[in-house]
Amino acid sequence: MKITFLLHNAYAIGGTVRSTLNLAGALAARNEVEVVSVFRTEEKPLLGVSGNVRLVPLVDERPTSPTFDGAHPLAAQPSLIVPPTEVLAHRYTELTDERLRGFLDETDADVVVATRPALVVFLAEHGSPRRLRIGQEHLSYNNHVPGVRAAQNEAIGHLDAFVTVSARDAADHRAQLPGLKTRITDIPNAAPRPKAERSDVRAPLVVAAGRLMPVKRYDLLIDAFSEVVAVRPEWRLRIYGQGPERAGLRAAIDAHRLNDHVLLMGPHTTMETEWAKASVAAVSSDWESFGMTILEAMHAGVPVVATDCPHGPGEIITHGSDGLLVEPGDPKALAAGLLRLIEDADQRRSMGELARATAQRFSPRKIAAEYELLFGELLEARTSPTARAGRRVRRMFGTLLPHDSRSRRTGTEAPPLRASATAPSAASSAAPVPDGLPRPLRPRGGCTTDSTGGVRVAVNPSGVSGDRLTLVLRQRHGVDEGRVETRAEVRVPLERPSDMKSPWTADLAHRRLSLPEGRWDLYVERPKDGALRRLRAGLVEQRGLLSATSETGGTGGTGGTGGTGEAFAWWIPYPTKDGFLALRTFRRSAHAEATALQTDDGSPSGSPSGSLSVRGMLHGAALGRGAALLGVSRDGTAHDFETPATASFDDEQAFQARITSLSRPGGVEKSLWDLFIRPASAAEPIRVGRIVGDIVDRKGTDRHPSTALGAAADRPVRARFFFTVTNDLAISAT
């Protein structure tokens, strides 16, 4: 059977994209499957696509591509078919109309599945009735604007079937469309078992993920987390995703002064590595059509606290067994649910185990089988009694017939699979290699981190060959003592696997490697012929960094304790924007880690009596007499400042300091200060930063509001903390 999915943009990140690609990959095990992407915005799909699935883009929106369609005259004319109230109607034009019509006229698919209202309408109007026409609902009946709702309702009547992702939504459709001959049924989304390590539910971290849209109610989650922090201040919340609510959520974080507790992480293409870091997952929505993030978290062994909203959560979670359901729209109820799991590690573990079992019900193999059953029943219903009788006879005597004479429609023979246009299979992409010449290197691999902050790199055997291989770390930029730019290189032998299916591995350990501070690109080298290729990133698993401690006994990296004489080092592996594996390294003779930053607005009268406070931990030094926090002005030494630094919690490594005023030059719109700790009167200053943990670039995630501080000549200023590109702490004042 040949199955085609019509998808808005297979190259984007989103729940519909993820669930469609999951299903397509599972169906491709026994069918010929293609995904038609109306738009192409990237070179390759960000979420990946099975090599057994053919990907067909129709309109190229990449300005630098030779096939860019932006200048096509039809691209300037709005679609004549897509409902104008469709949320993405502005993307559809007469060009997309032409390309979609052309595809539907020429396709030889047995089944065509449309995945959003615009495409459902198009399939109903232009899809051939000779083929099965299936519509999917990835939202719900009551969550479309009237124009879209009416257009899709009209289109459903011309389809063979319409599939929702929840039983409740299927019932709503049947109730609203009585007498319709189209089969309306529900099949949930598929969620594959992750390849990443599972969570150990130990880190004090709550994770939420999804589009930053009003319906997700992340504002409610932030309100609830303010109550969590009041009880358990060591816990953090990370919200992954992008969308129009980002500015409003940032304002809510600032208003609650949760800047050290709630981080907006932006989108992430491989959420399975992020769920593995979480101990609790949170869903705060007013409604969910299904709940892919719920299943993703469950697969990682993370219990979910979700609002019992229509339609998905209650059809996935069994309250009190594999997760918790709380009243929608109630921040106190959400906070209580989160605290119940935060304060009970045993319950987190037991619920996490049951959650993993629950997630197996939604495996791609099982969901694909449900779709195959639906398609088979619809095809069977189209077949005449005579043809069905003949088919039964052929099945009875099928073993006596030559293999090639069996009907493809009976399912007795899987058709040949087409290789993906963007992810060709190894068999189709491997060019013949002359005898005696090694295969080209196409290395791909991932990594994990351990409790000492070390990194274990694993290179897939399918893209490499040879008797010996070397992992090459090449520093992206470096400057030697003579101020000449250099590119340092470090070579680590890759350990050959005992069998052809296991990866080549290299352990990067702090006790064996001394890497200068910077960013390092990773390559695989074959010494035999000198072949060298950059290592493309698979799964980059950073979970170990959340609880890593130094091998010398200090928290957060090698040489972490005061006065040991060893450098403080920290490494963070990460995938680059273009998909390669890289390593960010920090190495300092001593380091002051900023563990808590606080912005105080001062008195409610509006007078400039606010303050900025910093608490932290010294590595490689100890606090003594004359300790101070120093602000080194980028406007000149006349504007430097210092304020006393005192010990926190009677610990000579812990420090705290408070800033209440700044001296800045007149006529300057913005002034900047870099922050240092001077551990004692005669000691060398130590840079204050935030480099411990798993976040590569703090500048984008750790954001802080401004407050009014006093200044010289009675000129108050608005000042705030910020992190530099090197993850060091600074102050900006305007």
VENUR-V583540 format. One record per residue. RES is the residue in three letters. OMEGA is omega as a letter, one per 40 degrees, with the letter a starting at -180 (999 if undefined). Layout:
res omega
RES OMEGA
RES OMEGA
//
This chain:
res omega
MET i
LYS a
ILE i
THR i
PHE i
LEU a
LEU a
HIS a
ASN a
ALA a
TYR a
ALA i
ILE i
GLY a
GLY i
THR i
VAL a
ARG a
SER i
THR i
LEU i
ASN a
LEU a
ALA i
GLY i
ALA i
LEU a
ALA i
ALA a
ARG a
ASN i
GLU a
VAL i
GLU i
VAL i
VAL i
SER a
VAL a
PHE i
ARG a
THR a
GLU i
GLU i
LYS i
PRO a
LEU a
LEU i
GLY i
VAL i
SER i
GLY i
ASN a
VAL i
ARG a
LEU a
VAL i
PRO a
LEU a
VAL a
ASP a
GLU i
ARG a
PRO a
THR a
SER i
PRO i
THR a
PHE a
ASP a
GLY a
ALA a
HIS a
PRO a
LEU a
ALA i
ALA a
GLN a
PRO i
SER i
LEU a
ILE a
VAL i
PRO a
PRO i
THR i
GLU a
VAL i
LEU a
ALA a
HIS i
ARG a
TYR a
THR i
GLU i
LEU i
THR i
ASP a
GLU a
ARG i
LEU i
ARG a
GLY a
PHE a
LEU i
ASP a
GLU a
THR i
ASP a
ALA i
ASP a
VAL i
VAL a
VAL i
ALA a
THR i
ARG a
PRO a
ALA a
LEU i
VAL i
VAL a
PHE a
LEU a
ALA a
GLU a
HIS i
GLY a
SER i
PRO i
ARG a
ARG i
LEU i
ARG a
ILE i
GLY i
GLN i
GLU i
HIS i
LEU i
SER a
TYR a
ASN a
ASN i
HIS i
VAL a
PRO a
GLY i
VAL i
ARG a
ALA a
ALA a
GLN i
ASN i
GLU a
ALA a
ILE a
GLY a
HIS a
LEU i
ASP i
ALA i
PHE a
VAL i
THR a
VAL i
SER a
ALA a
ARG a
ASP i
ALA i
ALA i
ASP i
HIS a
ARG i
ALA a
GLN a
LEU a
PRO i
GLY a
LEU a
LYS i
THR i
ARG i
ILE a
THR i
ASP i
ILE a
PRO i
ASN i
ALA i
ALA a
PRO i
ARG a
PRO i
LYS a
ALA i
GLU i
ARG i
SER i
ASP i
VAL i
ARG a
ALA i
PRO a
LEU i
VAL a
VAL i
ALA a
ALA i
GLY i
ARG i
LEU a
MET a
PRO a
VAL a
LYS i
ARG i
TYR i
ASP i
LEU i
LEU i
ILE i
ASP a
ALA a
PHE i
SER i
GLU i
VAL a
VAL i
ALA a
VAL a
ARG a
PRO a
GLU a
TRP a
ARG i
LEU i
ARG i
ILE a
TYR i
GLY i
GLN a
GLY a
PRO a
GLU a
ARG a
ALA i
GLY i
LEU i
ARG i
ALA i
ALA i
ILE i
ASP a
ALA i
HIS a
ARG i
LEU a
ASN i
ASP a
HIS a
VAL a
LEU i
LEU a
MET a
GLY a
PRO i
HIS a
THR a
THR a
MET a
GLU i
THR a
GLU i
TRP a
ALA i
LYS a
ALA i
SER i
VAL i
ALA a
ALA i
VAL a
SER a
SER i
ASP i
TRP i
GLU i
SER i
PHE a
GLY i
MET a
THR i
ILE a
LEU i
GLU i
ALA i
MET i
HIS a
ALA a
GLY a
VAL i
PRO a
VAL i
VAL a
ALA i
THR a
ASP a
CYS i
PRO e
HIS a
GLY a
PRO a
GLY i
GLU i
ILE a
ILE i
THR a
HIS i
GLY a
SER a
ASP i
GLY a
LEU i
LEU a
VAL a
GLU i
PRO i
GLY a
ASP a
PRO i
LYS i
ALA i
LEU i
ALA i
ALA i
GLY i
LEU a
LEU i
ARG i
LEU i
ILE a
GLU a
ASP a
ALA i
ASP i
GLN i
ARG a
ARG a
SER i
MET i
GLY i
GLU i
LEU i
ALA i
ARG i
ALA i
THR a
ALA a
GLN i
ARG a
PHE a
SER i
PRO a
ARG a
LYS a
ILE i
ALA i
ALA i
GLU i
TYR i
GLU i
LEU i
LEU a
PHE a
GLY i
GLU i
LEU i
LEU i
GLU a
ALA i
ARG a
THR a
SER i
PRO a
THR i
ALA i
ARG i
ALA i
GLY i
ARG i
ARG i
VAL i
ARG i
ARG a
MET a
PHE a
GLY a
THR a
LEU a
LEU i
PRO a
HIS a
ASP a
SER a
ARG a
SER i
ARG a
ARG a
THR a
GLY a
THR i
GLU i
ALA i
PRO i
PRO a
LEU i
ARG i
ALA i
SER i
ALA a
THR a
ALA a
PRO i
SER a
ALA a
ALA a
SER a
SER a
ALA i
ALA i
PRO a
VAL i
PRO i
ASP i
GLY i
LEU i
PRO i
ARG i
PRO i
LEU i
ARG a
PRO i
ARG a
GLY i
GLY a
CYS i
THR i
THR a
ASP a
SER i
THR a
GLY i
GLY a
VAL i
ARG a
VAL i
ALA a
VAL a
ASN a
PRO a
SER a
GLY a
VAL i
SER i
GLY i
ASP i
ARG i
LEU a
THR i
LEU a
VAL i
LEU a
ARG a
GLN a
ARG i
HIS i
GLY a
VAL i
ASP a
GLU i
GLY i
ARG i
VAL a
GLU i
THR i
ARG a
ALA i
GLU i
VAL a
ARG i
VAL i
PRO i
LEU a
GLU a
ARG a
PRO i
SER i
ASP a
MET a
LYS a
SER a
PRO i
TRP a
THR i
ALA i
ASP i
LEU a
ALA i
HIS a
ARG a
ARG a
LEU i
SER a
LEU i
PRO a
GLU i
GLY i
ARG a
TRP i
ASP a
LEU a
TYR i
VAL a
GLU i
ARG a
PRO a
LYS a
ASP i
GLY i
ALA a
LEU i
ARG i
ARG a
LEU i
ARG a
ALA i
GLY i
LEU i
VAL a
GLU a
GLN a
ARG a
GLY a
LEU a
LEU a
SER a
ALA i
THR a
SER i
GLU i
THR i
GLY i
GLY i
THR i
GLY i
GLY a
THR i
GLY a
GLY a
THR a
GLY i
GLY a
THR a
GLY i
GLU i
ALA i
PHE a
ALA i
TRP a
TRP i
ILE i
PRO a
TYR i
PRO i
THR a
LYS i
ASP i
GLY i
PHE i
LEU a
ALA a
LEU i
ARG a
THR i
PHE i
ARG a
ARG i
SER i
ALA a
HIS i
ALA a
GLU i
ALA a
THR a
ALA i
LEU a
GLN i
THR a
ASP a
ASP i
GLY a
SER a
PRO a
SER i
GLY i
SER a
PRO a
SER i
GLY i
SER i
LEU a
SER i
VAL i
ARG a
GLY a
MET i
LEU i
HIS a
GLY i
ALA i
ALA a
LEU i
GLY a
ARG i
GLY a
ALA a
ALA i
LEU a
LEU i
GLY a
VAL a
SER i
ARG i
ASP a
GLY a
THR a
ALA a
HIS i
ASP i
PHE i
GLU i
THR a
PRO i
ALA a
THR a
ALA i
SER i
PHE i
ASP a
ASP a
GLU i
GLN a
ALA a
PHE i
GLN a
ALA a
ARG a
ILE a
THR a
SER i
LEU i
SER a
ARG a
PRO i
GLY i
GLY i
VAL a
GLU a
LYS i
SER a
LEU i
TRP i
ASP a
LEU i
PHE i
ILE i
ARG a
PRO i
ALA a
SER a
ALA a
ALA i
GLU i
PRO i
ILE a
ARG i
VAL i
GLY i
ARG a
ILE i
VAL i
GLY a
ASP a
ILE a
VAL a
ASP a
ARG a
LYS a
GLY a
THR a
ASP a
ARG a
HIS a
PRO i
SER i
THR i
ALA i
LEU i
GLY a
ALA i
ALA i
ALA i
ASP i
ARG a
PRO i
VAL i
ARG a
ALA i
ARG i
PHE i
PHE i
PHE a
THR i
VAL i
THR i
ASN i
ASP a
LEU i
ALA i
ILE i
SER i
ALA i
THR 999
//
